[in-house]
């Protein structure tokens, strides 16, 4: 009887491991398709778990470095860094969630645009203990919008020149 129970428990454990591996694979694939990554920062220990896709968004191989808060800040575009820090500090103070757009600079110098959603998790004393969130790479959309605006400006200029010559 005991061997049967142990065997059933081992089989259940193996099935659970397979289901967990399948779920992780599905999450990884969904993040790649959406060009979105996630993070989970444990504030007290300054340990940060990034998804593989978040490393890729930042221009690195998955798990290439320890994603500490200082390392993260070093990759935020210098013109956006103060706003990011101020947002985080406000969320530490009051808790809750936020959404912001910021730029990052990859190791090769390429600037990328991210929409970040985050939440600060507080303990029972109101002390921030974790910060979790997602980062969606919207660089292609930002570039397309800029190109569209440039094209519209060119079209207005041409229209103006044509109108002046006709009039």
FENMOMO-V65615 format. One line per field, one symbol per residue. ss: DSSP state (H for helix, E for strand, L for the rest). phi: phi as a letter, one per 20 degrees, with the letter a starting at -180 (. if undefined). Layout:
ss=???
phi=???
This chain:
ss=LHHHHHHHHHHHHHHHHHHHHHHHHHHHHHHHHHLEEEEEEELLLLEEEELHHHHHHLLLLLLLLLLLHHHHHHHELHHHHHHHHHHHHHHHHHLEEEEEEEEEELLLLLEEEEEEEEEEEELLLLLEEEEEEEEEELHHHHHHHHHHHHHHHHHHHHHHHHHHHHL
phi=.ffffffffffffffffffffffffffgfffffelccccbdefgeldcedfgffgfgfncfgmfbfeffffggfefggfdgffffffffffffdmncbbbdbdcdfgenfecdcdddbbeedefenefdbccrccdfdgfffffffffffffffffffffffffffe
